[in-house]
Amino acid sequence: MPENKLTFIIGGARSGKSAHAETLVTAQPAPWTYIATAEAYDDEMRERIALHRSRRGEGWATTDAPLDLAGALDALPDNQPLLLDCLTLWLTNHMLAEHDLEGECRRLTDVLSRPRGPWFVVSNEVGQGIVPDNALARRFRDAAGRLNQQVAAVASTVLLMVAGLPLKVK
């Protein structure tokens, strides 16, 4: 039976986060659950979603959870390997909907602190670049940084992806 633990995989854009997370999940016994947070608002995002789906073969069940991520996690069966991709898109969805970010992040972190299987969670590191030039982007960067800290605090393992290479942080 797989161990109940949370592995947090964080890195910049195109750092290899998702591909590495998929490798880690598929090292666990199937079936695997993929919780997707992206919403396809334009052709480019539809292409990205299609690319992610094409990499996953048989054995995967996909759940779309652009907003109620805590509910989707609570609904999972015990001991099922999970890949959640990604927290920053989920955060964006809540910001655009003008929801209570602190409350939603607290609710999500509470569920993530109690993994019921091998859970792998992907997020973007957005705070290592320049200071954004507008208030919304700065608010997002700050909220993402706080959420990433909260998830890292409850994770058993934290991996930082750099140029396709996983670096163990915790």
N, C-alpha and C positions, 0 to 999 in steps of 0.2 A: 504494500500500500504506500503511495507517495506521501512525503512529509508535508504537513500543513505549514507553509511558510510563504512570506512575501518577498519577492525579488524585484527591486526597483531598478529600471534601466533608463538612464538619462543621458542626453547628449545633444549636440547641435544638429541642425538640419543636415540630412544626408550623411550622418555619422555611422550608420549601420545599425541603429537601435532596433528597428522592427525586424530586420532579417536575423539579427542575433537572438532576439526574443523568440522568434519562431523556432530557431534551432534548439533553444533551451526547452521550450514547451514540448516539441516533438520528441525530445529525449525521454519524456514521461510517457506512460502507457496511455493510448487513446481510449476513449474519445477526448478531444480537446475542444474547449470553448474559446471563441474569439469574440470579445465585446468591442464593437466599433463605436467610436464617438463622432466620427466625421459626418457632416451633412453635405450632400452634393448640390451646391448652389450654382456651379458653373461647369463648363466642359473640362477644364483642367482638373478640378477636384473629382469629377466623375472618372477621369482617366487614372488618377492616383488610386482611387478606391478599386477600380478594376484591376490595376496592377497588383495591389495587395491581395485581392481575392484570387488572382491567377496563381500566386505563389503557394497558396494553400491547397492541398489535395484532399483526398478522402480522409475521413476521421474528424473533420472540423465541423462544428456547429457555430453559426454566426448569429449574434444578437446585436441589434442596433440599439444603442442607448445614448443618444445625443444629450439627454438631460437627466433622466432618472438612473444614473449610474449606480447609486447605492441600492436602489430597488432591484436592478438587474443582478448585482452581486449577491444580494440576499436571496434571490430566486435560484441561484445555482445549486446543483446537487453537491453533496459532500464529496471530497476526494477527487474532484474533477480538475485536471490541469486547465488553467485559464491564461489567456493573453488578453490584456486590456490595452488598447492602442487608440488614442492616447489622451493623457490628462489635459494637455494644453488645448486641444480642440474642444474637449468638454468644457473647460473653463471659458473659452471663447463663446461657446453657445450660451452659457449662462450670462456672460457679460452683455452680449447682444440682446438677450431677452430681459435685461435689467433685473435679474434675480438677486437675492441676498447671497452674495458670494461667500461671505464668512460662514453663514449657516450651511450652505451647500457643501463647502469644503470640509467643515467640521463633521457633517453627516457622512460624507464619503470616507474621510480619514478614520472615523469610528468603525466602519465596516471593514476597511482595509487592515485595521489593527487586529482583526480576528479572521485570518484566512482559513478557509475550510478545505484547503487543498494546496497544491503548488501553484501559486498565483504569480504571474509575471506582469508587471505594470510598466508601461512606456510613457515617458514625458520628455519634453524639449527643455534644454537648458537655454534660457533666453537672456540671461543676465550678464553674459561675458562679452557682449558687444558694446557698441557705443550707446550713449543715453538717447532714447528715442526723442524725436523732435516735437511730438505732440502729446497732449494730456492722456488721450485714450491709450496710446501705445505704452506710455509710462505706467499707467494704471494696470494694464495687462501684465507688463514685465514684473511689476511689484507683486501682483496677485499670484502669478505663476511661481515666482521665487518663494513666496510664503507657502503655497501649496506643496511645492517640491520639498521644502524643508520638513513640512508636517509628515509627508509620506515617507521620506527618508528616515525620519525618527522612528516610525513604527515598522519599517522593513527589517527583515533579517539580513538581507544582502543588498548592497547598492553597487551597481556597476555604472561607470562612466564610459561612454563610447567615444573614442577619438579615432577618426580615420579608419573605421571598421574594426578597431581593436578594443576589446573590453578591458577596462582597468578597474580592479576591485577597490572600492572606496571603503566599504563596510562589509 
